[in-house]
Amino acid sequence: MFKLTSLNLNGIRSATTKGLEKWLSAHRPDCICVQEVKCQASDVSGRFEELAGLKGHFHYAQKKGYSGTAVYTRHEPSDVRIGYGSAEFDAEGRFTELRFDTPQRKLSILSVYFPSGSSGPERQEAKYRFLDGFYPHLQALKGEREFILCGDVNIAHQNQDLKNWRSNQKNSGFLPEERAWMTKLLGEAGLVDVYRRLQPDTTDACYTWWSNRGQAYANNVGWRLDYHLATPAMAALARTESIYKDVKFSDHAPLTIEYDFTH
């Protein structure tokens, strides 16, 4: 089994002080895709190049203490791609791609951090620009190779993906335009929401993010913002899924899916 985890760290320095390395040592994923590393190369050097025997590959944001993605892997990639060709969003460190190509299969593991629009109209417009530009990139990639995208997508797709869907219909993360983009990605573009393939009906158990306001975590007033989005052939190999709500490295929970790559 190939064990693949996605986790928004909300800062790698913060997450490691809360026991991330110990958890990784016990959990033993083959790869962990992380978002919001919030660090620069100088912060990583001598400290975060490896975690629990996994080697990290990073895409740093130009702005210090902001965004950034990485993939930590137990297996040596055949290629590493940093950024996807967008001047605006590559400057924010939102895309790390590791390629694992064999004679049998061309496979990419992507760690992607979609913009949040919750801070105001300007960032919501940036989010729409990201969605508009990223969609054709995923379409082109799907035409060339198999992939699994792990990431904080910052969109809850359906009513079952957040606790208070009625009152959030005008809030970023659950806007009609964002949800329609996800529907198009999973329909016309042919990608698969792997968690939902394995767990089509779950509601309260599916959440991966809780606001720090009020008692959201204690009351499980959550959102499902973290996904594995895969090409159909890769999604068909998914066997088990786990959301680790009880570990608190950030305001997100780790999402792990195991894939049977022997097929």
C-alpha positions in Angstrom: 0.0 0.0 0.0 1.1 3.5 -0.8 0.1 5.7 2.1 -0.5 9.4 1.1 -1.3 12.2 3.6 -2.3 15.8 3.1 -2.1 18.4 5.8 -2.3 22.2 6.1 0.4 22.9 8.7 -0.4 26.6 9.4 3.4 26.9 9.8 5.9 24.1 9.8 7.7 25.5 12.8 4.5 25.6 14.8 3.3 22.1 13.7 6.6 20.5 14.6 6.5 22.0 18.1 3.1 20.2 18.5 4.5 16.7 17.7 4.3 16.4 14.0 7.5 14.4 13.6 6.6 11.9 16.3 3.2 11.4 14.6 4.9 10.9 11.2 7.3 8.3 12.7 4.4 6.3 14.1 2.1 6.9 11.1 4.7 6.2 8.4 3.2 7.7 5.3 5.1 7.2 2.0 4.4 10.8 1.2 2.9 13.7 3.0 1.8 16.8 1.0 1.8 19.9 3.2 0.5 23.4 2.7 1.1 26.7 4.4 4.6 25.8 5.4 5.1 29.6 6.1 8.9 29.5 5.9 11.9 30.2 3.6 14.9 28.1 2.6 16.9 29.7 5.4 14.4 28.4 7.9 14.4 24.9 6.5 18.2 24.6 6.3 19.6 22.3 9.0 16.1 21.7 10.5 13.3 20.7 8.1 15.0 19.2 5.1 13.8 15.8 6.5 11.0 14.9 8.8 10.9 11.3 10.3 13.0 10.0 7.4 11.0 11.7 4.7 12.9 14.1 2.4 11.2 17.4 1.7 10.9 19.3 -1.6 9.6 22.9 -1.2 7.9 25.7 -3.1 8.5 28.9 -1.0 6.4 32.0 -1.2 8.4 35.2 -1.9 6.6 36.8 1.0 8.1 35.7 4.3 5.8 33.8 6.7 3.2 33.2 4.0 1.7 30.3 2.1 4.2 27.8 0.7 3.9 24.1 -0.1 6.0 20.9 0.1 6.0 17.2 -0.4 7.9 14.9 2.0 8.7 11.5 0.5 10.2 8.2 1.4 10.8 7.4 -2.3 13.2 9.3 -4.6 11.2 11.2 -7.3 12.3 11.0 -10.9 11.6 14.8 -11.2 10.5 17.7 -9.1 8.4 20.6 -10.5 8.1 23.8 -8.5 5.3 26.1 -9.6 2.9 25.5 -12.5 3.6 28.6 -14.7 1.5 31.3 -13.1 3.6 34.4 -12.3 1.0 35.6 -9.7 0.5 32.3 -7.9 3.9 30.8 -8.3 5.2 33.8 -6.3 2.9 32.6 -3.5 4.5 29.1 -3.4 1.2 27.2 -4.1 2.4 24.2 -6.2 4.9 21.4 -5.6 4.9 18.4 -8.0 6.9 15.2 -7.5 7.0 12.8 -10.4 7.5 9.1 -9.9 7.8 7.6 -13.4 8.4 3.9 -14.1 8.0 1.8 -17.2 4.5 0.9 -16.0 3.2 4.3 -15.0 3.8 8.0 -15.2 2.6 9.4 -11.8 2.7 12.8 -10.2 2.0 13.7 -6.5 0.9 17.3 -6.2 0.8 19.5 -3.1 -1.4 22.5 -3.8 -2.6 25.3 -1.6 -5.6 27.1 -3.2 -6.1 30.7 -2.2 -8.6 31.7 0.5 -11.0 34.5 -0.3 -12.2 35.0 3.3 -10.1 38.1 4.0 -12.1 40.2 1.6 -13.2 40.9 -2.0 -9.6 41.4 -3.3 -8.5 38.0 -2.3 -11.8 36.4 -3.5 -11.0 37.9 -6.9 -7.5 36.4 -6.7 -9.1 33.0 -5.8 -11.2 33.2 -9.0 -8.1 34.1 -11.0 -6.4 31.0 -9.6 -9.3 28.7 -10.3 -9.6 30.0 -13.9 -5.9 29.5 -14.6 -5.4 26.2 -12.7 -8.3 24.3 -14.3 -6.6 24.1 -17.8 -3.3 23.2 -16.1 -5.0 20.2 -14.5 -6.7 19.3 -17.7 -3.4 19.3 -19.6 -1.6 17.3 -16.9 -4.4 14.7 -17.0 -3.8 14.3 -20.7 -0.1 13.5 -20.1 0.0 11.4 -16.9 -1.7 10.0 -13.8 -1.8 12.2 -10.7 -3.1 12.6 -7.2 -3.5 16.2 -6.1 -3.4 16.6 -2.3 -4.3 20.0 -0.9 -6.2 22.6 1.0 -8.7 23.5 -1.7 -10.5 26.1 0.4 -13.8 25.0 -1.0 -16.5 22.8 0.5 -18.2 21.3 -2.5 -21.6 20.0 -1.3 -24.0 20.7 1.6 -22.7 17.5 3.4 -19.1 19.0 3.4 -19.8 21.6 6.1 -21.9 21.8 9.2 -23.7 25.1 8.7 -24.2 25.1 4.9 -27.4 27.2 5.0 -25.8 30.2 6.7 -22.6 29.9 4.7 -23.9 30.2 1.1 -22.7 33.8 0.8 -19.3 33.1 2.4 -16.0 32.3 0.7 -15.4 28.6 0.5 -19.0 27.8 -0.2 -20.0 30.4 -2.9 -22.0 29.1 -5.9 -19.1 29.9 -8.3 -16.6 28.0 -6.2 -18.8 25.0 -5.9 -19.6 25.1 -9.6 -15.8 25.0 -10.4 -15.5 21.8 -8.3 -18.5 20.3 -10.0 -16.9 21.0 -13.4 -13.6 19.6 -12.3 -15.2 16.4 -11.1 -17.5 16.2 -14.1 -16.3 17.7 -17.4 -12.6 17.5 -16.4 -13.0 13.9 -15.2 -11.1 14.1 -11.9 -12.3 12.1 -8.8 -12.8 13.3 -5.3 -11.2 10.2 -3.7 -12.5 10.6 -0.2 -16.1 10.8 -1.5 -15.5 7.8 -3.7 -14.7 5.8 -0.5 -17.2 7.6 1.8 -20.0 9.0 -0.4 -22.5 9.7 2.5 -20.5 10.9 5.5 -21.3 14.3 7.0 -20.0 15.2 10.5 -17.1 12.7 10.2 -15.8 14.2 6.9 -14.6 17.7 8.2 -10.9 18.6 8.1 -11.0 22.2 9.2 -12.5 24.1 12.2 -12.5 27.8 12.8 -10.6 29.0 15.9 -13.6 31.1 16.8 -16.1 30.0 19.4 -16.2 26.3 20.2 -16.1 25.1 16.5 -13.7 22.3 17.1 -15.3 21.1 20.4 -18.7 21.1 18.7 -17.4 19.7 15.4 -18.7 22.7 13.5 -16.3 22.0 10.6 -15.7 22.1 6.9 -14.2 19.6 4.5 -11.5 21.7 2.8 -8.7 19.1 2.3 -8.9 16.7 -0.6 -7.3 14.0 -2.7 -8.3 14.8 -6.3 -7.1 12.1 -8.6 -7.2 10.8 -12.2 -9.8 7.9 -12.5 -7.1 5.2 -12.7 -5.5 6.4 -9.5 -8.8 6.9 -7.7 -9.7 3.3 -8.5 -6.7 2.1 -6.5 -7.8 3.9 -3.3 -8.6 1.4 -0.5 -8.9 3.2 2.9 -9.3 6.7 4.2 -8.6 8.3 7.6 -9.1 11.8 8.9 -7.1 12.3 12.1 -9.3 14.8 13.9 -7.7 14.1 17.3 -4.2 15.3 16.4 -3.9 19.0 16.6 -0.9 20.2 14.6 -2.9 23.1 13.1 -6.5 24.1 12.5 -6.7 21.3 9.9 -6.7 17.6 10.4 -4.4 15.2 8.4 -6.2 13.3 5.7 -4.6 9.9 4.7 -5.7 7.7 1.8 -4.0 4.3 1.0 -3.6 3.3 -2.6 -2.9 -0.2 -3.9 -0.2 0.5 -6.5 0.5 -3.2 -7.1 -2.4 -3.1 -9.6 
